[in-house]
Amino acid sequence: MGTSLFNESPGLHESPGPPPPVDRSGRYTRPAPVDRSRRYTRILVIIFLCTLPLVNPIVHGDGVGYYAYIRAPLIQHNLRFEEDWRHANLNFSQSRTMPSGQLLPSQYTETGYVSNLFTVGPALLWAPFLVAAHGFVLLSDARGAHIPADGFSFPYLLAMALGTAFYGFLGLLLSYSLARKYVAPHWAFLATLGIWGASSLPVYMYFNPAWSHAQSAFAVALFLWYWDHTWGWRTLWEWTLLGFLAGLMMDVYFPNGVLLTLVLIEFLYDYWSVARAKDFHAVRRLFAANLLFLATTVLAFVPTLITRAIVFGGFFRFGSYTALPWDWTAPHWRSVLLSSEHGLLSWTPILVLSFAGLSLAPRSAKRVTAYLSLGAAAFYYLISSYPYWHGMASFGNRFFISLTPILVFGLALFLQRFTGLFRSVRWAFVSSVALLLLFVLWNAGLIFQWGAHLIPPRGPVSFSEVAHNQVFVVPRQLSADFRRYFFKRKDLMQQIERRDIKQLEKNPPPP
């Protein structure tokens, strides 16, 4: 008989198997529990490889700004982004260029550079993939291939899209690793699959790969995984590496900086502990660790500061982000969660289980859960204060993709507590799979509606229309568009772009 996935006792109908091992004294010993986490890791890798045909090598919308930070330095050896703006998708370029092809004067900053307010971190992560693609193109052209070595041709876009999918998957793998430290591996595995398939992540991991959100999930997951892995009295080297990961996390996506509240709270708790013990030598060591962490965080953030100085004329100028009227009373806190305009829970309902799970932590995970919950709350407060909290053209509330490791962790806690409703772990596992599958199917249908513009990509939607489409429209139209996605993708993307422009003409966004 095969080994049970859950280590349950064999039934009476099964053969007893070999006798249990004995120690030197002749007493029977209990065999060590089998670590099945590697099996789940292999399954996750196999699933990821099977999803790679979904990657969409396209630079679209906000992705134009992110991609420009790798294309222009690689091809032109500067930060002049005019060609990126001209080669952008039709909706992006039309709103930023004149009929002559010249960029509108409003697109330039006082330094004479194009106002690219997007982050440089994704470009840093894409660099190995794009450098390899550039080398491949140059080598192929030397052999007579005639592939444009301009950063816009297919090899470059494919390298970028594969890089995004790779980092998104690494973020999921790190999230799984963090969760399985506190939760049984099979629940961490299911939670990872659930967030992978039923959140906003797949849209930005596969279909809009030039945006920053999949890379942000990776950077945050790496930071939180290492922060937890080294929790305790870190060495100075470990504080240094944690600082670099913190800086990278902010390079990729500025709002991730609020997650440094975890380290701040940890510092305050450690100071309180050593002060109570009157260990002044420990206070000096802790202060040195503080300075080292802050210094390396700033050092890792230098690429962002340099690009801000070149493009905007100052290290701490961030374009329209600093000019917008932020309201720090967080007036949008209800809408962020429940609005039909990309509300976090209304669009991705599986996250209800994730947040519920954060309140169901076992005693062994209470402390880390409290820290992660505070980090998520700080992130939620920041987005609730942002005037464009809905993300404009967004699937769900895309900003919260950064919290992927926390969402996986919370869902794993929920699923583990969910087992209490069943007498058998096997039935709990099967029931959990069925529950998560419902969320994944709903999310897949909603992604299709959003991508095919069956519902508006911007502004509020009618959930009665969404439900009707899920039952009557999506099953009929999905198979045809799915074939077109694989075999006539360019035509499909152009058709979707035209639909988007028509919808914008009918319902222009507010200024």
C-alpha positions as CSV (number, residue, x, y, z in Angstrom):
1,M,0.0,0.0,0.0
2,G,1.1,3.6,-0.6
3,T,2.0,5.9,2.3
4,S,-0.9,8.0,3.5
5,L,-0.5,11.7,2.7
6,F,-1.6,12.6,6.2
7,N,0.2,9.9,8.3
8,E,-3.0,8.4,9.4
9,S,-3.0,4.9,11.0
10,P,-3.6,2.0,8.5
11,G,-7.0,0.4,8.4
12,L,-7.6,-3.2,9.6
13,H,-7.7,-4.4,6.1
14,E,-4.2,-3.4,5.4
15,S,-1.1,-5.6,5.9
16,P,0.7,-4.8,9.1
17,G,4.0,-4.1,7.3
18,P,7.5,-4.5,8.8
19,P,7.9,-4.5,12.6
20,P,8.7,-1.1,14.2
21,P,12.4,-0.4,14.8
22,V,14.0,-1.1,18.2
23,D,16.8,0.7,20.0
24,R,19.9,-0.8,21.6
25,S,18.0,-1.7,24.8
26,G,15.4,-3.7,22.8
27,R,12.6,-1.3,23.3
28,Y,10.4,-0.3,20.4
29,T,10.9,3.3,19.2
30,R,8.5,5.5,17.3
31,P,9.8,6.3,13.8
32,A,10.5,10.0,13.1
33,P,7.7,11.8,11.2
34,V,8.1,11.9,7.5
35,D,8.8,15.4,6.2
36,R,6.6,15.8,3.1
37,S,7.3,19.5,2.5
38,R,9.8,18.6,-0.3
39,R,7.0,16.7,-2.1
40,Y,4.8,19.8,-2.0
41,T,7.7,22.0,-3.2
42,R,8.2,19.7,-6.2
43,I,4.4,19.8,-6.9
44,L,4.5,23.6,-6.8
45,V,7.4,23.6,-9.2
46,I,5.6,21.3,-11.6
47,I,2.5,23.4,-11.5
48,F,4.5,26.5,-12.2
49,L,6.2,25.0,-15.2
50,C,2.8,24.0,-16.6
51,T,1.5,27.6,-16.3
52,L,4.4,29.2,-18.2
53,P,2.5,29.1,-21.6
54,L,0.1,31.6,-20.0
55,V,2.8,34.3,-19.9
56,N,1.9,37.3,-22.0
57,P,5.0,39.1,-23.5
58,I,3.5,42.6,-23.5
59,V,4.3,46.0,-22.1
60,H,1.1,47.8,-21.4
61,G,-0.2,50.7,-19.3
62,D,1.9,51.4,-16.1
63,G,4.2,48.6,-17.3
64,V,5.6,51.1,-19.9
65,G,7.2,53.1,-17.1
66,Y,8.6,50.1,-15.2
67,Y,10.0,48.5,-18.4
68,A,11.6,51.7,-19.5
69,Y,14.0,51.7,-16.6
70,I,15.6,48.5,-17.9
71,R,15.2,49.0,-21.7
72,A,16.7,52.5,-22.0
73,P,19.8,51.9,-19.9
74,L,20.4,48.5,-21.6
75,I,19.9,49.7,-25.2
76,Q,20.5,53.5,-25.1
77,H,22.8,53.7,-22.0
78,N,20.7,56.5,-20.6
79,L,17.4,57.4,-19.0
80,R,15.8,59.0,-22.0
81,F,12.3,57.4,-22.2
82,E,10.9,59.1,-25.3
83,E,11.1,55.9,-27.4
84,D,9.3,53.9,-24.7
85,W,6.5,56.4,-24.7
86,R,6.2,56.2,-28.5
87,H,6.3,52.4,-28.6
88,A,3.7,52.1,-25.8
89,N,0.2,50.6,-26.3
90,L,-2.2,52.9,-28.2
91,N,-4.1,54.2,-25.2
92,F,-0.9,55.1,-23.3
93,S,0.9,56.8,-26.2
94,Q,-2.1,58.7,-27.6
95,S,-2.7,60.5,-24.3
96,R,1.0,61.5,-24.0
97,T,2.1,62.3,-27.6
98,M,1.2,64.8,-30.3
99,P,0.1,63.8,-33.8
100,S,3.7,64.5,-34.9
101,G,5.0,61.8,-32.6
102,Q,6.6,64.3,-30.2
103,L,5.8,64.0,-26.5
104,L,3.5,66.6,-25.0
105,P,5.4,69.2,-23.0
106,S,3.6,68.1,-19.9
107,Q,5.4,64.8,-20.0
108,Y,8.8,66.4,-19.1
109,T,10.1,67.4,-15.8
110,E,12.2,70.5,-15.0
111,T,15.3,68.5,-15.7
112,G,14.3,67.8,-19.3
113,Y,13.6,64.1,-18.7
114,V,10.4,62.3,-19.3
115,S,8.4,62.2,-16.0
116,N,8.7,58.4,-15.2
117,L,7.4,58.2,-11.7
118,F,7.5,54.4,-11.6
119,T,9.9,52.4,-9.5
120,V,13.3,51.1,-10.6
121,G,13.2,47.9,-8.6
122,P,11.5,45.7,-11.2
123,A,14.2,46.7,-13.7
124,L,16.9,45.6,-11.2
125,L,15.2,42.2,-11.0
126,W,14.6,41.9,-14.7
127,A,18.3,42.8,-15.5
128,P,19.7,39.2,-15.6
129,F,16.9,38.1,-18.0
130,L,17.1,41.2,-20.3
131,V,20.9,41.1,-20.4
132,A,20.7,37.4,-21.5
133,A,18.1,38.3,-24.1
134,H,20.2,41.1,-25.4
135,G,23.2,38.8,-25.7
136,F,21.1,36.3,-27.5
137,V,19.8,38.9,-30.0
138,L,23.3,40.3,-30.7
139,L,24.6,36.8,-31.2
140,S,21.7,35.8,-33.5
141,D,22.1,39.0,-35.5
142,A,25.8,38.3,-36.0
143,R,24.7,35.0,-37.6
144,G,22.2,36.8,-39.8
145,A,18.9,36.6,-37.9
146,H,18.0,40.3,-38.2
147,I,16.2,40.6,-34.9
148,P,15.8,44.3,-33.8
149,A,18.2,44.8,-30.9
150,D,16.0,47.7,-29.6
151,G,14.5,46.2,-26.5
152,F,11.0,46.1,-28.0
153,S,11.3,42.9,-30.1
154,F,9.9,39.5,-29.0
155,P,13.0,38.0,-27.2
156,Y,13.2,41.0,-24.9
157,L,9.5,41.0,-24.0
158,L,9.5,37.2,-23.5
159,A,12.5,37.5,-21.2
160,M,10.7,40.1,-19.2
161,A,7.5,38.1,-19.0
162,L,9.3,34.9,-17.9
163,G,11.3,36.9,-15.3
164,T,8.1,38.3,-13.8
165,A,6.5,34.8,-13.7
166,F,9.7,33.5,-12.1
167,Y,9.8,36.1,-9.4
168,G,6.1,35.7,-8.7
169,F,6.6,32.0,-8.2
170,L,9.6,32.5,-5.9
171,G,7.3,34.8,-3.9
172,L,4.8,32.0,-3.6
173,L,7.5,29.5,-2.7
174,L,8.9,31.7,0.0
175,S,5.4,32.3,1.3
176,Y,4.8,28.6,1.5
177,S,8.1,28.1,3.3
178,L,7.2,30.8,5.9
179,A,3.7,29.3,6.5
180,R,4.9,25.7,6.8
181,K,7.2,26.7,9.7
182,Y,4.1,27.3,11.8
183,V,1.4,25.2,10.1
184,A,1.3,21.6,8.8
185,P,2.9,21.4,5.3
186,H,-0.3,20.3,3.6
187,W,-2.3,23.3,4.8
188,A,0.6,25.6,3.8
189,F,0.6,23.9,0.4
190,L,-3.2,24.4,-0.1
191,A,-3.0,28.0,1.1
192,T,-0.3,28.7,-1.5
193,L,-2.4,27.2,-4.3
194,G,-5.4,29.1,-3.1
195,I,-3.8,32.5,-3.1
196,W,-2.0,31.7,-6.4
197,G,-5.3,30.9,-8.1
198,A,-7.9,33.0,-6.4
199,S,-6.2,36.4,-5.8
200,S,-5.1,39.3,-8.0
201,L,-1.6,37.8,-8.3
202,P,-2.1,35.7,-11.5
203,V,-3.2,38.8,-13.5
204,Y,0.1,40.5,-12.8
205,M,2.2,37.4,-12.8
206,Y,1.2,36.2,-16.3
207,F,-1.1,38.6,-18.2
208,N,0.3,42.1,-17.2
209,P,3.9,41.1,-16.5
210,A,5.5,44.5,-17.0
211,W,3.8,45.9,-13.9
212,S,5.6,45.7,-10.5
213,H,3.2,43.6,-8.4
214,A,4.5,40.1,-8.9
215,Q,8.0,41.3,-8.2
216,S,6.7,43.1,-5.1
217,A,5.2,39.9,-3.8
218,F,8.6,38.3,-4.2
219,A,10.5,41.1,-2.5
220,V,8.2,41.3,0.5
221,A,8.1,37.5,0.8
222,L,11.9,37.4,0.7
223,F,12.1,40.1,3.4
224,L,9.5,38.5,5.7
225,W,11.0,35.0,5.2
226,Y,14.5,36.2,6.2
227,W,13.2,38.4,9.0
228,D,11.4,35.4,10.5
229,H,14.3,33.0,9.7
230,T,16.8,35.2,11.6
231,W,14.4,36.2,14.4
232,G,16.1,36.5,17.7
233,W,19.6,37.9,18.4
234,R,20.8,38.5,14.8
235,T,24.5,38.8,13.9
236,L,25.7,42.0,12.4
237,W,26.0,40.2,9.0
238,E,22.3,39.1,9.3
239,W,21.2,42.7,10.1
240,T,23.2,43.9,7.1
241,L,21.5,41.4,4.7
242,L,18.1,42.2,6.2
243,G,18.7,45.9,5.5
244,F,19.5,45.2,1.9
245,L,16.3,43.1,1.5
246,A,14.4,46.0,3.1
247,G,15.9,48.5,0.6
248,L,15.1,46.2,-2.4
249,M,11.6,45.8,-1.1
250,M,11.1,49.6,-1.3
251,D,13.0,49.8,-4.6
252,V,10.4,47.5,-6.2
253,Y,7.3,49.2,-4.7
254,F,7.3,52.3,-2.4
255,P,4.3,51.3,-0.2
256,N,6.3,48.3,1.0
257,G,8.2,50.6,3.2
258,V,5.4,50.6,5.8
259,L,6.4,46.9,6.5
260,L,9.5,48.3,8.2
261,T,7.1,48.8,11.1
262,L,7.8,45.1,11.9
263,V,11.5,45.8,12.5
264,L,10.7,49.0,14.4
265,I,8.4,47.2,16.8
266,E,11.1,44.5,17.2
267,F,13.7,47.1,18.0
268,L,11.5,48.7,20.6
269,Y,10.7,45.3,22.2
270,D,14.4,44.4,22.3
271,Y,15.4,47.7,23.9
272,W,12.7,47.2,26.5
273,S,13.9,43.7,27.2
274,V,17.6,44.6,27.6
275,A,16.8,47.7,29.6
276,R,14.9,45.6,32.1
277,A,17.8,43.3,32.3
278,K,20.2,46.3,32.7
279,D,22.5,44.8,30.1
280,F,24.1,47.9,28.8
281,H,26.6,45.9,26.7
282,A,23.5,44.5,24.9
283,V,22.1,48.0,24.5
284,R,25.3,49.0,22.6
285,R,25.2,46.0,20.4
286,L,21.6,46.5,19.6
287,F,22.2,50.2,18.8
288,A,25.0,49.2,16.4
289,A,22.7,46.7,14.8
290,N,20.1,49.5,14.4
291,L,22.5,51.8,12.6
292,L,23.8,49.0,10.4
293,F,20.3,48.0,9.4
294,L,19.4,51.6,8.6
295,A,22.6,52.2,6.7
296,T,22.3,49.2,4.5
297,T,18.6,49.9,3.9
298,V,19.5,53.3,2.6
299,L,22.4,51.9,0.5
300,A,20.0,49.4,-1.2
301,F,17.6,52.3,-1.8
302,V,20.3,54.3,-3.6
303,P,19.2,53.2,-7.2
304,T,15.8,54.8,-6.5
305,L,17.4,58.0,-5.1
306,I,19.7,58.3,-8.2
307,T,16.9,57.9,-10.7
308,R,14.8,60.4,-8.7
309,A,17.7,62.9,-8.8
310,I,18.2,62.5,-12.6
311,V,14.6,62.4,-13.7
312,F,13.0,64.8,-11.1
313,G,16.0,66.9,-9.9
314,G,16.1,65.8,-6.3
315,F,16.8,62.6,-4.3
316,F,13.4,62.7,-2.5
317,R,11.2,63.9,-5.4
318,F,8.8,61.2,-6.4
319,G,6.7,62.9,-9.1
320,S,2.9,63.0,-8.6
321,Y,3.0,60.7,-5.6
322,T,4.2,63.6,-3.4
323,A,1.9,66.1,-5.2
324,L,-1.3,64.2,-4.6
325,P,-3.6,65.2,-1.8
326,W,-3.2,62.3,0.6
327,D,-5.7,62.2,3.4
328,W,-4.1,60.6,6.5
329,T,-7.5,60.2,8.2
330,A,-7.8,57.1,5.9
331,P,-11.3,58.1,4.6
332,H,-11.5,55.1,2.1
333,W,-11.1,52.3,4.7
334,R,-14.5,50.8,3.9
335,S,-14.2,51.2,0.2
336,V,-10.8,49.6,0.0
337,L,-12.4,46.4,1.4
338,L,-16.0,46.3,0.1
339,S,-16.4,48.7,-2.9
340,S,-17.5,47.3,-6.2
341,E,-14.7,49.5,-7.6
342,H,-11.9,47.0,-7.0
343,G,-12.7,46.3,-3.3
344,L,-10.2,43.9,-1.8
345,L,-12.8,41.5,-0.4
346,S,-15.6,42.0,-2.9
347,W,-13.3,41.2,-5.8
348,T,-11.1,38.5,-4.2
349,P,-13.4,36.9,-1.5
350,I,-10.8,34.2,-0.6
351,L,-9.0,36.9,1.4
352,V,-11.9,36.9,3.9
353,L,-10.5,33.5,4.9
354,S,-7.0,34.8,5.0
355,F,-7.8,37.7,7.4
356,A,-10.0,35.4,9.5
357,G,-7.1,33.0,9.8
358,L,-4.9,35.7,11.3
359,S,-7.2,35.7,14.3
360,L,-7.0,31.9,14.7
361,A,-3.3,31.5,15.3
362,P,-2.2,28.7,17.6
363,R,-0.1,29.6,20.6
364,S,3.1,28.6,18.8
365,A,2.4,31.2,16.1
366,K,0.9,34.0,18.2
367,R,3.9,36.3,18.1
368,V,4.7,36.1,14.4
369,T,1.0,36.4,13.6
370,A,0.8,39.6,15.7
371,Y,3.7,41.1,13.8
372,L,2.4,40.2,10.4
373,S,-1.1,41.5,11.3
374,L,0.4,44.8,12.3
375,G,2.3,45.0,9.1
376,A,-0.9,44.3,7.1
377,A,-2.8,46.9,9.1
378,A,-0.2,49.5,8.4
379,F,-0.3,48.7,4.7
380,Y,-4.1,48.9,4.7
381,Y,-4.0,52.3,6.4
382,L,-1.6,53.6,3.8
383,I,-3.7,52.5,0.9
384,S,-6.9,53.8,2.6
385,S,-5.2,57.3,2.7
386,Y,-4.3,57.2,-1.0
387,P,-6.6,59.2,-3.3
388,Y,-6.4,56.5,-6.0
389,W,-7.0,53.6,-3.5
390,H,-8.9,51.7,-6.2
391,G,-5.9,51.4,-8.5
392,M,-7.9,52.8,-11.5
393,A,-7.4,50.1,-14.2
394,S,-6.9,47.3,-11.7
395,F,-8.0,43.7,-11.2
396,G,-9.2,43.7,-7.6
397,N,-7.1,45.9,-5.4
398,R,-3.7,45.2,-6.9
399,F,-1.8,47.1,-4.3
400,F,-2.3,44.3,-1.8
401,I,-0.5,41.7,-3.9
402,S,2.5,42.9,-1.9
403,L,1.0,41.1,1.1
404,T,1.0,37.7,-0.6
405,P,3.1,36.0,2.1
406,I,0.8,37.3,4.8
407,L,-2.3,36.2,2.9
408,V,-0.9,32.7,2.4
409,F,0.0,32.6,6.1
410,G,-3.5,33.6,7.2
411,L,-5.2,31.2,4.8
412,A,-3.0,28.4,6.1
413,L,-3.9,29.2,9.7
414,F,-7.6,29.2,8.7
415,L,-7.4,25.8,6.9
416,Q,-5.6,24.2,9.9
417,R,-8.3,25.4,12.2
418,F,-10.9,24.3,9.6
419,T,-9.9,20.7,10.3
420,G,-11.6,20.9,13.7
421,L,-14.9,20.5,11.9
422,F,-14.0,17.1,10.6
423,R,-13.2,13.8,12.3
424,S,-10.7,12.9,9.7
425,V,-7.8,15.0,8.3
426,R,-8.3,13.3,5.0
427,W,-11.9,14.6,4.7
428,A,-10.8,18.0,6.0
429,F,-8.2,18.1,3.2
430,V,-10.7,17.0,0.5
431,S,-13.2,19.6,1.8
432,S,-10.6,22.3,1.8
433,V,-9.6,21.5,-1.8
434,A,-13.3,21.7,-2.9
435,L,-13.7,25.0,-1.1
436,L,-10.6,26.5,-2.6
437,L,-11.5,25.2,-6.0
438,L,-14.7,27.2,-5.9
439,F,-12.8,30.4,-5.2
440,V,-10.3,29.7,-7.9
441,L,-13.0,29.0,-10.5
442,W,-14.9,32.2,-9.5
443,N,-11.6,34.2,-9.8
444,A,-10.7,32.7,-13.2
445,G,-14.1,33.7,-14.5
446,L,-13.8,37.2,-13.1
447,I,-10.3,37.5,-14.6
448,F,-11.7,36.6,-18.0
449,Q,-14.5,39.1,-17.7
450,W,-12.1,41.8,-16.7
451,G,-9.5,41.0,-19.3
452,A,-12.1,40.7,-22.1
453,H,-13.8,43.9,-21.0
454,L,-17.1,42.2,-20.3
455,I,-17.1,44.4,-17.2
456,P,-15.4,47.8,-17.0
457,P,-11.7,47.6,-16.1
458,R,-12.1,51.0,-14.4
459,G,-14.7,52.2,-12.0
460,P,-17.4,50.2,-10.2
461,V,-19.0,47.1,-11.6
462,S,-22.5,45.5,-11.1
463,F,-22.1,42.2,-9.3
464,S,-25.4,41.0,-10.6
465,E,-24.0,41.5,-14.1
466,V,-20.8,39.7,-12.9
467,A,-22.8,36.7,-11.6
468,H,-24.9,36.6,-14.8
469,N,-21.8,36.6,-16.9
470,Q,-20.1,33.9,-14.8
471,V,-23.0,31.5,-15.5
472,F,-24.1,32.3,-19.0
473,V,-21.4,34.3,-20.8
474,V,-18.0,33.1,-19.6
475,P,-18.6,29.4,-20.4
476,R,-19.7,30.2,-23.9
477,Q,-17.0,32.7,-24.8
478,L,-14.0,31.3,-22.8
479,S,-13.0,28.5,-25.0
480,A,-13.0,30.6,-28.2
481,D,-10.9,33.4,-26.6
482,F,-8.6,30.9,-24.9
483,R,-7.7,29.5,-28.3
484,R,-7.2,33.0,-29.6
485,Y,-5.0,33.8,-26.6
486,F,-2.6,30.9,-27.5
487,F,-2.7,31.1,-31.3
488,K,-3.8,34.6,-32.3
489,R,-2.7,36.6,-29.2
490,K,-1.6,39.8,-31.0
491,D,-5.0,40.2,-32.7
492,L,-6.8,39.4,-29.4
493,M,-4.7,42.0,-27.5
494,Q,-5.4,44.6,-30.2
495,Q,-9.1,43.9,-30.0
496,I,-9.1,44.3,-26.2
497,E,-7.1,47.6,-26.6
498,R,-9.8,49.0,-29.0
499,R,-12.5,48.0,-26.5
500,D,-10.7,49.8,-23.7
501,I,-10.3,53.0,-25.8
502,K,-14.1,52.9,-26.6
503,Q,-15.0,52.5,-23.0
504,L,-12.7,55.4,-22.0
505,E,-14.3,57.6,-24.7
506,K,-17.8,56.8,-23.2
507,N,-16.7,57.1,-19.6
508,P,-13.5,59.2,-19.3
509,P,-11.7,58.8,-15.9
510,P,-11.8,61.8,-13.5
511,P,-8.9,64.3,-13.9
